[in-house]
């Protein structure tokens, strides 16, 4: 009994670590939402969120607000520029999806829908990598893009895994938000989805980065 209580009360036990990370993710998610409200700052907010998530999964000391806003400020211009590109291309892709799936008919429409789905999947995989790369490295616009394409080309399965996480997490969020029968999750899940997605992507990109960064 004594050993059991000791194990339960141990601050390093897996359950406590899980709860601690969940609490961090909740706070990070709130910060991301607040700092993203001007819309144009979403890129800088995403980079700041990934910076904190990197420290979290690497078990480094975290000064949450200081780390978040320092990363937000230091990476503001490159993150904002990248976000504007992603937002514009995403909007064009959204219009394309609307046209192809709702206004086109016939056999050619089927081919176009398949092509659109493939393009959308590639777009999400590229977009998933932009802000983790900026958060991890001191890179330029060109270096960010070339690094992401290189990693996707060399590690396609990890990129596909990231795509699946994106679809599951945000698809689940939209489904929960649109469902009135899960009132508790309706309130809770939107306040976890961005941070949870960033945490899962950070784990995946940590594996990718390990191929390019020495242990030293």
Backbone as JSON Lines, residues from 0, in Angstrom:
{"i":0,"aa":"X","n":[0.83,-1.2,0.0],"ca":[0.0,0.0,0.0],"c":[0.87,1.27,0.0]}
{"i":1,"aa":"X","n":[1.92,1.22,0.78],"ca":[2.82,2.36,0.87],"c":[3.49,2.63,-0.47]}
{"i":2,"aa":"X","n":[3.92,1.55,-1.14],"ca":[4.56,1.7,-2.45],"c":[3.57,2.23,-3.48]}
{"i":3,"aa":"X","n":[2.31,1.76,-3.37],"ca":[1.28,2.2,-4.3],"c":[1.03,3.71,-4.16]}
{"i":4,"aa":"X","n":[0.9,4.17,-2.91],"ca":[0.67,5.59,-2.67],"c":[1.86,6.43,-3.13]}
{"i":5,"aa":"X","n":[3.04,5.88,-2.89],"ca":[4.24,6.6,-3.31],"c":[4.28,6.75,-4.82]}
{"i":6,"aa":"X","n":[3.86,5.67,-5.52],"ca":[3.87,5.71,-6.97],"c":[2.82,6.69,-7.49]}
{"i":7,"aa":"X","n":[1.65,6.71,-6.83],"ca":[0.57,7.6,-7.25],"c":[0.94,9.07,-7.01]}
{"i":8,"aa":"X","n":[1.59,9.35,-5.87],"ca":[1.93,10.72,-5.5],"c":[3.22,11.21,-6.14]}
{"i":9,"aa":"X","n":[3.93,10.31,-6.81],"ca":[5.18,10.69,-7.46],"c":[4.89,11.67,-8.6]}
{"i":10,"aa":"X","n":[5.5,12.84,-8.54],"ca":[5.24,13.87,-9.55],"c":[5.8,13.52,-10.91]}
{"i":11,"aa":"X","n":[6.6,12.45,-11.01],"ca":[7.16,12.03,-12.29],"c":[6.42,10.85,-12.89]}
{"i":12,"aa":"X","n":[5.3,10.45,-12.29],"ca":[4.59,9.3,-12.84],"c":[3.9,9.7,-14.14]}
{"i":13,"aa":"X","n":[3.65,8.72,-15.04],"ca":[3.11,9.03,-16.38],"c":[1.78,9.78,-16.34]}
{"i":14,"aa":"X","n":[0.91,9.43,-15.4],"ca":[-0.4,10.08,-15.35],"c":[-0.25,11.57,-15.01]}
{"i":15,"aa":"X","n":[0.62,11.87,-14.05],"ca":[0.85,13.28,-13.69],"c":[1.45,14.04,-14.86]}
{"i":16,"aa":"X","n":[2.41,13.42,-15.56],"ca":[3.03,14.07,-16.7],"c":[2.01,14.35,-17.8]}
{"i":17,"aa":"X","n":[1.08,13.38,-18.0],"ca":[0.03,13.57,-19.0],"c":[-0.87,14.74,-18.62]}
{"i":18,"aa":"X","n":[-1.29,14.8,-17.36],"ca":[-2.16,15.9,-16.89],"c":[-1.44,17.24,-16.97]}
{"i":19,"aa":"X","n":[-0.15,17.23,-16.65],"ca":[0.63,18.47,-16.71],"c":[0.71,18.98,-18.14]}
{"i":20,"aa":"X","n":[0.98,18.09,-19.09],"ca":[1.06,18.49,-20.48],"c":[-0.29,18.95,-21.01]}
{"i":21,"aa":"X","n":[-1.35,18.29,-20.55],"ca":[-2.69,18.7,-20.97],"c":[-3.0,20.11,-20.49]}
{"i":22,"aa":"X","n":[-2.58,20.42,-19.27],"ca":[-2.8,21.77,-18.73],"c":[-2.0,22.81,-19.53]}
{"i":23,"aa":"X","n":[-0.75,22.47,-19.86],"ca":[0.06,23.37,-20.67],"c":[-0.6,23.61,-22.01]}
{"i":24,"aa":"X","n":[-1.09,22.53,-22.63],"ca":[-1.71,22.63,-23.95],"c":[-2.94,23.53,-23.89]}
{"i":25,"aa":"X","n":[-3.71,23.42,-22.82],"ca":[-4.91,24.25,-22.67],"c":[-4.52,25.73,-22.64]}
{"i":26,"aa":"X","n":[-3.49,26.07,-21.85],"ca":[-3.05,27.47,-21.74],"c":[-2.46,27.95,-23.06]}
{"i":27,"aa":"X","n":[-1.64,27.11,-23.71],"ca":[-1.06,27.48,-25.0],"c":[-2.15,27.74,-26.02]}
{"i":28,"aa":"X","n":[-3.18,26.89,-26.01],"ca":[-4.28,27.03,-26.95],"c":[-5.0,28.37,-26.76]}
{"i":29,"aa":"X","n":[-5.23,28.74,-25.49],"ca":[-5.89,30.02,-25.2],"c":[-5.03,31.19,-25.69]}
{"i":30,"aa":"X","n":[-3.71,31.11,-25.44],"ca":[-2.81,32.17,-25.91],"c":[-2.85,32.27,-27.43]}
{"i":31,"aa":"X","n":[-2.86,31.12,-28.09],"ca":[-2.9,31.11,-29.55],"c":[-4.17,31.8,-30.07]}
{"i":32,"aa":"X","n":[-5.31,31.47,-29.47],"ca":[-6.57,32.07,-29.91],"c":[-6.57,33.57,-29.69]}
{"i":33,"aa":"X","n":[-6.1,34.01,-28.53],"ca":[-6.1,35.45,-28.21],"c":[-5.19,36.22,-29.16]}
{"i":34,"aa":"X","n":[-3.97,35.71,-29.36],"ca":[-3.01,36.44,-30.2],"c":[-3.3,36.3,-31.69]}
{"i":35,"aa":"X","n":[-4.23,35.4,-32.05],"ca":[-4.58,35.22,-33.46],"c":[-5.81,36.03,-33.86]}
{"i":36,"aa":"X","n":[-6.43,36.7,-32.9],"ca":[-7.68,37.42,-33.18],"c":[-7.55,38.45,-34.31]}
{"i":37,"aa":"X","n":[-6.41,39.13,-34.46],"ca":[-6.32,40.05,-35.61],"c":[-6.23,39.32,-36.96]}
{"i":38,"aa":"X","n":[-6.23,37.98,-36.96],"ca":[-6.15,37.12,-38.15],"c":[-4.77,37.18,-38.81]}
{"i":39,"aa":"X","n":[-4.27,38.39,-39.07],"ca":[-2.98,38.53,-39.75],"c":[-1.85,37.99,-38.89]}
{"i":40,"aa":"X","n":[-2.05,37.86,-37.59],"ca":[-0.98,37.41,-36.68],"c":[-1.0,35.9,-36.44]}
{"i":41,"aa":"X","n":[-1.84,35.17,-37.15],"ca":[-1.95,33.73,-36.93],"c":[-0.61,33.03,-37.13]}
{"i":42,"aa":"X","n":[0.16,33.44,-38.13],"ca":[1.45,32.81,-38.39],"c":[2.41,32.97,-37.22]}
{"i":43,"aa":"X","n":[2.52,34.18,-36.69],"ca":[3.41,34.42,-35.55],"c":[2.92,33.64,-34.32]}
{"i":44,"aa":"X","n":[1.6,33.56,-34.16],"ca":[1.04,32.82,-33.03],"c":[1.35,31.33,-33.15]}
{"i":45,"aa":"X","n":[1.25,30.8,-34.38],"ca":[1.54,29.38,-34.6],"c":[3.01,29.07,-34.31]}
{"i":46,"aa":"X","n":[3.92,29.94,-34.76],"ca":[5.34,29.74,-34.49],"c":[5.62,29.78,-32.99]}
{"i":47,"aa":"X","n":[5.01,30.72,-32.28],"ca":[5.18,30.81,-30.82],"c":[4.65,29.55,-30.15]}
{"i":48,"aa":"X","n":[3.51,29.05,-30.61],"ca":[2.93,27.84,-30.03],"c":[3.85,26.63,-30.24]}
{"i":49,"aa":"X","n":[4.41,26.51,-31.45],"ca":[5.32,25.39,-31.71],"c":[6.63,25.52,-30.92]}
{"i":50,"aa":"X","n":[7.07,26.73,-30.69],"ca":[8.28,26.94,-29.88],"c":[8.08,26.4,-28.47]}
{"i":51,"aa":"X","n":[6.94,26.7,-27.88],"ca":[6.65,26.2,-26.53],"c":[6.45,24.69,-26.55]}
{"i":52,"aa":"X","n":[5.77,24.17,-27.56],"ca":[5.55,22.73,-27.67],"c":[6.86,21.97,-27.81]}
{"i":53,"aa":"X","n":[7.82,22.55,-28.54],"ca":[9.14,21.92,-28.66],"c":[9.8,21.77,-27.3]}
{"i":54,"aa":"X","n":[9.72,22.82,-26.49],"ca":[10.29,22.74,-25.14],"c":[9.54,21.72,-24.29]}
{"i":55,"aa":"X","n":[8.24,21.63,-24.5],"ca":[7.42,20.72,-23.71],"c":[7.79,19.27,-23.98]}
{"i":56,"aa":"X","n":[7.91,18.89,-25.24],"ca":[8.2,17.5,-25.56],"c":[9.66,17.15,-25.31]}
{"i":57,"aa":"X","n":[10.53,18.16,-25.28],"ca":[11.94,17.91,-24.98],"c":[12.24,17.99,-23.48]}
{"i":58,"aa":"X","n":[11.17,18.2,-22.69],"ca":[11.27,18.25,-21.23],"c":[12.23,19.34,-20.76]}
{"i":59,"aa":"X","n":[12.25,20.46,-21.5],"ca":[13.08,21.59,-21.08],"c":[12.27,22.53,-20.2]}
{"i":60,"aa":"X","n":[12.98,23.39,-19.49],"ca":[12.3,24.35,-18.62],"c":[11.47,25.31,-19.46]}
{"i":61,"aa":"X","n":[10.25,25.54,-19.03],"ca":[9.34,26.41,-19.77],"c":[8.94,27.61,-18.92]}
{"i":62,"aa":"X","n":[9.14,28.78,-19.47],"ca":[8.56,30.0,-18.92],"c":[7.5,30.43,-19.93]}
{"i":63,"aa":"X","n":[6.3,29.93,-19.74],"ca":[5.28,29.92,-20.78],"c":[5.08,31.27,-21.46]}
{"i":64,"aa":"X","n":[4.71,32.27,-20.7],"ca":[4.38,33.57,-21.31],"c":[5.62,34.22,-21.92]}
{"i":65,"aa":"X","n":[6.73,34.14,-21.21],"ca":[7.96,34.73,-21.73],"c":[8.4,34.03,-23.01]}
{"i":66,"aa":"X","n":[8.41,32.69,-23.01],"ca":[8.83,31.94,-24.19],"c":[7.88,32.19,-25.36]}
{"i":67,"aa":"X","n":[6.59,32.22,-25.07],"ca":[5.6,32.39,-26.13],"c":[5.75,33.75,-26.8]}
{"i":68,"aa":"X","n":[5.77,34.81,-26.01],"ca":[5.78,36.15,-26.6],"c":[7.14,36.53,-27.16]}
{"i":69,"aa":"X","n":[8.21,35.93,-26.64],"ca":[9.53,36.15,-27.23],"c":[9.58,35.54,-28.63]}
{"i":70,"aa":"X","n":[9.09,34.3,-28.76],"ca":[9.05,33.66,-30.07],"c":[8.1,34.39,-31.02]}
{"i":71,"aa":"X","n":[7.0,34.88,-30.48],"ca":[6.04,35.65,-31.28],"c":[6.7,36.88,-31.88]}
{"i":72,"aa":"X","n":[7.46,37.58,-31.06],"ca":[8.12,38.81,-31.52],"c":[9.29,38.52,-32.45]}
{"i":73,"aa":"X","n":[10.13,37.55,-32.1],"ca":[11.34,37.28,-32.87],"c":[11.04,36.75,-34.27]}
{"i":74,"aa":"X","n":[9.95,36.02,-34.42],"ca":[9.63,35.39,-35.7],"c":[8.43,36.03,-36.39]}
{"i":75,"aa":"X","n":[8.09,37.25,-35.97],"ca":[6.85,37.85,-36.44],"c":[6.81,38.03,-37.96]}
{"i":76,"aa":"X","n":[7.86,38.62,-38.53],"ca":[7.79,38.99,-39.94],"c":[7.81,37.79,-40.87]}
{"i":77,"aa":"X","n":[8.72,36.86,-40.63],"ca":[8.77,35.68,-41.51],"c":[7.51,34.83,-41.33]}
{"i":78,"aa":"X","n":[7.02,34.7,-40.09],"ca":[5.81,33.91,-39.84],"c":[4.59,34.56,-40.47]}
{"i":79,"aa":"X","n":[4.5,35.89,-40.38],"ca":[3.37,36.6,-40.95],"c":[3.39,36.52,-42.47]}
{"i":80,"aa":"X","n":[4.58,36.66,-43.06],"ca":[4.69,36.53,-44.51],"c":[4.27,35.16,-44.99]}
{"i":81,"aa":"X","n":[4.75,34.13,-44.29],"ca":[4.38,32.76,-44.65],"c":[2.89,32.53,-44.48]}
{"i":82,"aa":"X","n":[2.33,33.07,-43.4],"ca":[0.9,32.91,-43.16],"c":[0.07,33.56,-44.25]}
{"i":83,"aa":"X","n":[0.48,34.73,-44.72],"ca":[-0.26,35.41,-45.77],"c":[-0.26,34.58,-47.06]}
{"i":84,"aa":"X","n":[0.87,33.97,-47.37],"ca":[0.96,33.1,-48.55],"c":[0.04,31.89,-48.37]}
{"i":85,"aa":"X","n":[0.11,31.25,-47.19],"ca":[-0.75,30.09,-46.92],"c":[-2.22,30.47,-46.98]}
{"i":86,"aa":"X","n":[-2.57,31.63,-46.41],"ca":[-3.97,32.06,-46.39],"c":[-4.49,32.32,-47.79]}
{"i":87,"aa":"X","n":[-3.7,32.98,-48.63],"ca":[-4.13,33.28,-50.0],"c":[-4.29,32.0,-50.81]}
{"i":88,"aa":"X","n":[-3.28,31.11,-50.74],"ca":[-3.37,29.85,-51.47],"c":[-4.49,28.98,-50.93]}
{"i":89,"aa":"X","n":[-4.68,29.0,-49.61],"ca":[-5.77,28.23,-49.01],"c":[-7.13,28.72,-49.46]}
{"i":90,"aa":"X","n":[-7.28,30.04,-49.58],"ca":[-8.56,30.61,-50.04],"c":[-8.83,30.23,-51.5]}
{"i":91,"aa":"X","n":[-7.78,30.27,-52.33],"ca":[-7.93,29.86,-53.72],"c":[-8.32,28.39,-53.81]}
{"i":92,"aa":"X","n":[-7.67,27.56,-52.99],"ca":[-7.99,26.14,-52.97],"c":[-9.41,25.91,-52.48]}
{"i":93,"aa":"X","n":[-9.85,26.69,-51.5],"ca":[-11.22,26.58,-51.0],"c":[-12.23,26.88,-52.11]}
{"i":94,"aa":"X","n":[-11.99,27.94,-52.89],"ca":[-12.87,28.28,-54.01],"c":[-12.86,27.17,-55.05]}
{"i":95,"aa":"X","n":[-11.7,26.59,-55.29],"ca":[-11.59,25.49,-56.25],"c":[-12.39,24.28,-55.78]}
{"i":96,"aa":"X","n":[-12.29,23.97,-54.49],"ca":[-13.06,22.85,-53.93],"c":[-14.56,23.09,-54.09]}
{"i":97,"aa":"X","n":[-14.99,24.32,-53.79],"ca":[-16.41,24.65,-53.93],"c":[-16.89,24.45,-55.37]}
{"i":98,"aa":"X","n":[-16.1,24.91,-56.33],"ca":[-16.49,24.81,-57.73],"c":[-16.49,23.35,-58.2]}
{"i":99,"aa":"X","n":[-15.41,22.63,-57.9],"ca":[-15.26,21.27,-58.41],"c":[-16.3,20.32,-57.8]}
{"i":100,"aa":"X","n":[-16.58,20.46,-56.53],"ca":[-17.47,19.5,-55.86],"c":[-18.95,19.87,-55.95]}
{"i":101,"aa":"X","n":[-19.26,21.13,-56.2],"ca":[-20.67,21.54,-56.17],"c":[-21.2,22.07,-57.5]}
{"i":102,"aa":"X","n":[-20.32,22.37,-58.45],"ca":[-20.8,22.95,-59.7],"c":[-20.39,22.15,-60.94]}
{"i":103,"aa":"X","n":[-19.49,21.2,-60.78],"ca":[-19.06,20.4,-61.92],"c":[-19.76,19.04,-61.91]}
{"i":104,"aa":"X","n":[-20.06,18.54,-63.11],"ca":[-20.71,17.23,-63.24],"c":[-20.03,16.45,-64.37]}
{"i":105,"aa":"X","n":[-20.31,15.15,-64.39],"ca":[-19.78,14.32,-65.46],"c":[-18.47,13.63,-65.09]}
{"i":106,"aa":"X","n":[-17.95,12.89,-66.06],"ca":[-16.73,12.12,-65.82],"c":[-15.52,12.98,-65.56]}
{"i":107,"aa":"X","n":[-15.41,14.12,-66.25],"ca":[-14.27,15.01,-66.03],"c":[-14.28,15.57,-64.61]}
{"i":108,"aa":"X","n":[-15.49,15.77,-64.06],"ca":[-15.61,16.29,-62.7],"c":[-15.0,15.33,-61.69]}
{"i":109,"aa":"X","n":[-15.15,14.02,-61.94],"ca":[-14.58,13.01,-61.03],"c":[-13.06,13.13,-61.02]}
{"i":110,"aa":"X","n":[-12.47,13.26,-62.2],"ca":[-11.01,13.42,-62.29],"c":[-10.56,14.7,-61.58]}
{"i":111,"aa":"X","n":[-11.31,15.76,-61.76],"ca":[-10.97,17.02,-61.13],"c":[-11.08,16.93,-59.61]}
{"i":112,"aa":"X","n":[-12.08,16.18,-59.13],"ca":[-12.23,16.03,-57.68],"c":[-11.08,15.25,-57.08]}
{"i":113,"aa":"X","n":[-10.66,14.2,-57.78],"ca":[-9.5,13.42,-57.3],"c":[-8.25,14.3,-57.27]}
{"i":114,"aa":"X","n":[-8.04,15.05,-58.35],"ca":[-6.88,15.94,-58.42],"c":[-6.93,17.0,-57.32]}
{"i":115,"aa":"X","n":[-8.13,17.54,-57.06],"ca":[-8.27,18.56,-56.03],"c":[-7.97,18.01,-54.65]}
{"i":116,"aa":"X","n":[-8.43,16.79,-54.38],"ca":[-8.15,16.15,-53.08],"c":[-6.65,15.95,-52.9]}
{"i":117,"aa":"X","n":[-5.96,15.51,-53.97],"ca":[-4.51,15.3,-53.89],"c":[-3.77,16.61,-53.67]}
{"i":118,"aa":"X","n":[-4.21,17.66,-54.37],"ca":[-3.58,18.97,-54.19],"c":[-3.83,19.49,-52.78]}
{"i":119,"aa":"X","n":[-5.05,19.3,-52.27],"ca":[-5.37,19.75,-50.91],"c":[-4.53,19.0,-49.88]}
{"i":120,"aa":"X","n":[-4.34,17.69,-50.09],"ca":[-3.52,16.9,-49.16],"c":[-2.07,17.39,-49.17]}
{"i":121,"aa":"X","n":[-1.54,17.66,-50.36],"ca":[-0.16,18.19,-50.47],"c":[-0.06,19.56,-49.81]}
{"i":122,"aa":"X","n":[-1.07,20.37,-50.01],"ca":[-1.08,21.72,-49.42],"c":[-1.05,21.64,-47.89]}
{"i":123,"aa":"X","n":[-1.86,20.74,-47.32],"ca":[-1.91,20.6,-45.86],"c":[-0.57,20.1,-45.32]}
{"i":124,"aa":"X","n":[0.06,19.14,-46.01],"ca":[1.35,18.63,-45.56],"c":[2.42,19.72,-45.58]}
{"i":125,"aa":"X","n":[2.4,20.57,-46.61],"ca":[3.36,21.67,-46.68],"c":[3.07,22.7,-45.59]}
{"i":126,"aa":"X","n":[1.78,23.06,-45.45],"ca":[1.39,24.05,-44.43],"c":[1.71,23.56,-43.03]}
{"i":127,"aa":"X","n":[1.55,22.24,-42.79],"ca":[1.86,21.68,-41.48],"c":[3.32,21.9,-41.08]}
{"i":128,"aa":"X","n":[4.21,21.93,-42.08],"ca":[5.64,22.0,-41.76],"c":[6.2,23.39,-41.62]}
{"i":129,"aa":"X","n":[5.47,24.4,-42.11],"ca":[6.04,25.75,-42.17],"c":[6.42,26.28,-40.79]}
{"i":130,"aa":"X","n":[5.48,26.28,-39.88],"ca":[5.72,26.93,-38.58],"c":[6.58,26.09,-37.63]}
{"i":131,"aa":"X","n":[6.51,24.74,-37.67],"ca":[7.49,23.97,-36.9],"c":[8.93,24.23,-37.34]}
{"i":132,"aa":"X","n":[9.13,24.4,-38.65],"ca":[10.49,24.67,-39.16],"c":[10.96,26.05,-38.7]}
{"i":133,"aa":"X","n":[10.09,27.05,-38.8],"ca":[10.46,28.4,-38.35],"c":[10.74,28.41,-36.86]}
{"i":134,"aa":"X","n":[9.94,27.65,-36.09],"ca":[10.12,27.61,-34.64],"c":[11.43,26.93,-34.25]}
{"i":135,"aa":"X","n":[11.89,26.01,-35.07],"ca":[13.08,25.22,-34.73],"c":[14.37,25.84,-35.25]}
{"i":136,"aa":"X","n":[14.31,26.46,-36.43],"ca":[15.54,26.94,-37.07],"c":[15.45,28.44,-37.36]}
{"i":137,"aa":"X","n":[16.61,29.04,-37.49],"ca":[16.7,30.43,-37.93],"c":[16.83,30.41,-39.45]}
{"i":138,"aa":"X","n":[15.69,30.53,-40.15],"ca":[15.67,30.32,-41.59],"c":[15.06,31.53,-42.31]}
{"i":139,"aa":"X","n":[15.36,31.6,-43.61],"ca":[14.76,32.61,-44.48],"c":[13.52,32.01,-45.15]}
{"i":140,"aa":"X","n":[12.82,32.84,-45.92],"ca":[11.65,32.36,-46.66],"c":[12.03,31.17,-47.55]}
{"i":141,"aa":"X","n":[13.07,31.36,-48.33],"ca":[13.48,30.33,-49.28],"c":[13.92,29.06,-48.56]}
{"i":142,"aa":"X","n":[14.69,29.23,-47.5],"ca":[15.18,28.06,-46.76],"c":[14.01,27.29,-46.11]}
{"i":143,"aa":"X","n":[13.0,28.01,-45.66],"ca":[11.83,27.36,-45.06],"c":[11.15,26.45,-46.08]}
{"i":144,"aa":"X","n":[10.89,26.96,-47.28],"ca":[10.2,26.19,-48.31],"c":[11.04,24.99,-48.76]}
{"i":145,"aa":"X","n":[12.33,25.23,-49.03],"ca":[13.18,24.12,-49.5],"c":[13.33,23.05,-48.43]}
{"i":146,"aa":"X","n":[13.4,23.46,-47.17],"ca":[13.51,22.49,-46.06],"c":[12.26,21.63,-45.97]}
{"i":147,"aa":"X","n":[11.09,22.24,-46.08],"ca":[9.83,21.5,-45.98],"c":[9.7,20.51,-47.13]}
{"i":148,"aa":"X","n":[9.95,20.97,-48.37],"ca":[9.85,20.07,-49.51],"c":[10.83,18.91,-49.4]}
{"i":149,"aa":"X","n":[12.02,19.21,-48.91],"ca":[13.04,18.17,-48.74],"c":[12.59,17.12,-47.72]}
{"i":150,"aa":"X","n":[12.04,17.57,-46.6],"ca":[11.6,16.64,-45.56],"c":[10.4,15.81,-46.02]}
{"i":151,"aa":"X","n":[9.47,16.43,-46.74],"ca":[8.32,15.68,-47.24],"c":[8.76,14.63,-48.26]}
{"i":152,"aa":"X","n":[9.7,14.99,-49.11],"ca":[10.19,14.07,-50.12],"c":[10.94,12.89,-49.49]}
{"i":153,"aa":"X","n":[11.72,13.18,-48.46],"ca":[12.54,12.13,-47.85],"c":[11.78,11.32,-46.79]}
{"i":154,"aa":"X","n":[10.75,11.91,-46.2],"ca":[9.99,11.22,-45.14],"c":[8.49,11.35,-45.39]}
{"i":155,"aa":"X","n":[8.01,10.78,-46.52],"ca":[6.6,10.95,-46.88],"c":[5.62,10.35,-45.87]}
{"i":156,"aa":"X","n":[6.01,9.24,-45.23],"ca":[5.08,8.58,-44.31],"c":[4.86,9.41,-43.05]}
{"i":157,"aa":"X","n":[5.89,10.07,-42.58],"ca":[5.72,10.96,-41.43],"c":[4.84,12.16,-41.81]}
{"i":158,"aa":"X","n":[5.01,12.66,-43.03],"ca":[4.17,13.76,-43.5],"c":[2.72,13.33,-43.63]}
{"i":159,"aa":"X","n":[2.5,12.11,-44.12],"ca":[1.14,11.59,-44.22],"c":[0.53,11.38,-42.85]}
{"i":160,"aa":"X","n":[1.35,10.96,-41.9],"ca":[0.87,10.81,-40.53],"c":[0.42,12.15,-39.97]}
{"i":161,"aa":"X","n":[1.2,13.2,-40.26],"ca":[0.8,14.54,-39.84],"c":[-0.5,14.98,-40.48]}
{"i":162,"aa":"X","n":[-0.69,14.61,-41.75],"ca":[-1.94,14.91,-42.46],"c":[-3.12,14.23,-41.77]}
{"i":163,"aa":"X","n":[-2.94,12.97,-41.4],"ca":[-4.01,12.23,-40.72],"c":[-4.37,12.89,-39.39]}
{"i":164,"aa":"X","n":[-3.35,13.28,-38.62],"ca":[-3.61,13.96,-37.34],"c":[-4.41,15.25,-37.58]}
{"i":165,"aa":"X","n":[-4.05,15.99,-38.62],"ca":[-4.74,17.25,-38.92],"c":[-6.21,16.99,-39.23]}
{"i":166,"aa":"X","n":[-6.46,15.99,-40.08],"ca":[-7.84,15.67,-40.46],"c":[-8.64,15.2,-39.26]}
{"i":167,"aa":"X","n":[-8.05,14.34,-38.43],"ca":[-8.76,13.8,-37.27],"c":[-9.06,14.88,-36.24]}
{"i":168,"aa":"X","n":[-8.04,15.68,-35.91],"ca":[-8.21,16.68,-34.85],"c":[-9.17,17.78,-35.27]}
{"i":169,"aa":"X","n":[-8.94,18.37,-36.45],"ca":[-9.8,19.49,-36.85],"c":[-11.14,19.0,-37.41]}
{"i":170,"aa":"X","n":[-11.12,17.83,-38.06],"ca":[-12.39,17.25,-38.49],"c":[-13.25,16.91,-37.28]}
{"i":171,"aa":"X","n":[-12.62,16.36,-36.24],"ca":[-13.34,16.08,-35.01],"c":[-13.85,17.34,-34.34]}
{"i":172,"aa":"X","n":[-13.04,18.4,-34.4],"ca":[-13.45,19.68,-33.79],"c":[-14.7,20.22,-34.47]}
{"i":173,"aa":"X","n":[-14.71,20.23,-35.82],"ca":[-15.86,20.74,-36.55],"c":[-17.1,19.88,-36.29]}
{"i":174,"aa":"X","n":[-16.89,18.57,-36.19],"ca":[-18.02,17.67,-35.95],"c":[-18.6,17.91,-34.55]}
{"i":175,"aa":"X","n":[-17.7,18.09,-33.57],"ca":[-18.16,18.3,-32.2],"c":[-18.85,19.65,-32.06]}
{"i":176,"aa":"X","n":[-18.27,20.67,-32.7],"ca":[-18.88,22.0,-32.63],"c":[-20.27,21.99,-33.27]}
{"i":177,"aa":"X","n":[-20.41,21.21,-34.34],"ca":[-21.7,21.16,-35.02],"c":[-22.7,20.23,-34.38]}
{"i":178,"aa":"X","n":[-22.31,19.54,-33.32],"ca":[-23.2,18.59,-32.65],"c":[-23.66,19.16,-31.32]}
{"i":179,"aa":"X","n":[-24.97,19.26,-31.16],"ca":[-25.52,19.82,-29.92],"c":[-25.59,18.83,-28.78]}
{"i":180,"aa":"X","n":[-25.37,17.54,-29.06],"ca":[-25.55,16.54,-28.02],"c":[-24.32,16.36,-27.14]}
{"i":181,"aa":"X","n":[-23.17,16.89,-27.55],"ca":[-21.96,16.78,-26.74],"c":[-21.61,18.16,-26.2]}
{"i":182,"aa":"X","n":[-22.42,18.66,-25.3],"ca":[-22.26,20.03,-24.82],"c":[-20.92,20.24,-24.14]}
{"i":183,"aa":"X","n":[-20.47,19.26,-23.33],"ca":[-19.2,19.41,-22.64],"c":[-18.04,19.5,-23.6]}
{"i":184,"aa":"X","n":[-18.01,18.62,-24.6],"ca":[-16.94,18.65,-25.6],"c":[-17.08,19.86,-26.5]}
{"i":185,"aa":"X","n":[-18.31,20.3,-26.72],"ca":[-18.55,21.5,-27.52],"c":[-17.82,22.69,-26.91]}
{"i":186,"aa":"X","n":[-17.78,22.73,-25.59],"ca":[-17.11,23.83,-24.9],"c":[-15.61,23.58,-24.8]}
{"i":187,"aa":"X","n":[-15.22,22.33,-24.49],"ca":[-13.84,22.02,-24.17],"c":[-12.95,21.86,-25.4]}
{"i":188,"aa":"X","n":[-13.42,21.08,-26.4],"ca":[-12.55,20.67,-27.49],"c":[-12.0,21.84,-28.31]}
{"i":189,"aa":"X","n":[-12.81,22.86,-28.63],"ca":[-12.22,23.99,-29.37],"c":[-11.1,24.69,-28.62]}
{"i":190,"aa":"X","n":[-11.06,24.53,-27.31],"ca":[-10.0,25.16,-26.52],"c":[-8.78,24.25,-26.35]}
{"i":191,"aa":"X","n":[-8.81,23.1,-27.02],"ca":[-7.67,22.19,-26.98],"c":[-7.15,21.85,-28.37]}
{"i":192,"aa":"X","n":[-7.99,22.03,-29.4],"ca":[-7.68,21.48,-30.72],"c":[-6.39,22.05,-31.31]}
{"i":193,"aa":"X","n":[-6.19,23.37,-31.25],"ca":[-4.98,23.98,-31.84],"c":[-3.73,23.53,-31.11]}
{"i":194,"aa":"X","n":[-3.78,23.57,-29.78],"ca":[-2.62,23.16,-28.99],"c":[-2.34,21.68,-29.13]}
{"i":195,"aa":"X","n":[-3.4,20.85,-29.16],"ca":[-3.23,19.41,-29.32],"c":[-2.63,19.09,-30.68]}
{"i":196,"aa":"X","n":[-3.1,19.76,-31.7],"ca":[-2.54,19.57,-33.04],"c":[-1.07,19.96,-33.07]}
{"i":197,"aa":"X","n":[-0.73,21.08,-32.47],"ca":[0.67,21.53,-32.45],"c":[1.54,20.53,-31.69]}
{"i":198,"aa":"X","n":[1.02,19.98,-30.6],"ca":[1.81,19.01,-29.83],"c":[2.08,17.75,-30.65]}
{"i":199,"aa":"X","n":[1.04,17.22,-31.31],"ca":[1.22,16.01,-32.11],"c":[2.17,16.26,-33.29]}
{"i":200,"aa":"X","n":[2.01,17.42,-33.95],"ca":[2.92,17.74,-35.05],"c":[4.35,17.91,-34.55]}
{"i":201,"aa":"X","n":[4.51,18.45,-33.36],"ca":[5.85,18.65,-32.8],"c":[6.54,17.31,-32.57]}
{"i":202,"aa":"X","n":[5.79,16.31,-32.11],"ca":[6.37,14.97,-31.95],"c":[6.82,14.41,-33.29]}
{"i":203,"aa":"X","n":[5.99,14.58,-34.32],"ca":[6.33,14.06,-35.65],"c":[7.56,14.78,-36.22]}
{"i":204,"aa":"X","n":[7.57,16.1,-36.09],"ca":[8.69,16.85,-36.66],"c":[9.96,16.68,-35.84]}
{"i":205,"aa":"X","n":[9.82,16.32,-34.59],"ca":[11.01,15.99,-33.82],"c":[11.7,14.77,-34.43]}
{"i":206,"aa":"X","n":[10.89,13.79,-34.89],"ca":[11.46,12.63,-35.57],"c":[12.13,13.04,-36.87]}
{"i":207,"aa":"X","n":[11.46,13.91,-37.63],"ca":[12.07,14.38,-38.89],"c":[13.35,15.15,-38.64]}
{"i":208,"aa":"X","n":[13.33,16.06,-37.68],"ca":[14.5,16.88,-37.4],"c":[15.68,16.04,-36.94]}
{"i":209,"aa":"X","n":[15.39,14.9,-36.31],"ca":[16.47,14.05,-35.79],"c":[17.36,13.52,-36.91]}
{"i":210,"aa":"X","n":[16.84,13.47,-38.14],"ca":[17.64,13.0,-39.28],"c":[18.62,14.06,-39.73]}
{"i":211,"aa":"X","n":[18.4,15.31,-39.33],"ca":[19.21,16.41,-39.83],"c":[20.03,17.09,-38.72]}
{"i":212,"aa":"X","n":[19.68,16.8,-37.47],"ca":[20.38,17.44,-36.34],"c":[21.13,16.38,-35.56]}
{"i":213,"aa":"X","n":[22.42,16.6,-35.32],"ca":[23.19,15.66,-34.52],"c":[22.79,15.77,-33.07]}
{"i":214,"aa":"X","n":[23.05,14.71,-32.33],"ca":[22.7,14.69,-30.89],"c":[23.44,15.78,-30.13]}
{"i":215,"aa":"X","n":[24.65,16.14,-30.59],"ca":[25.4,17.21,-29.93],"c":[24.69,18.54,-30.03]}
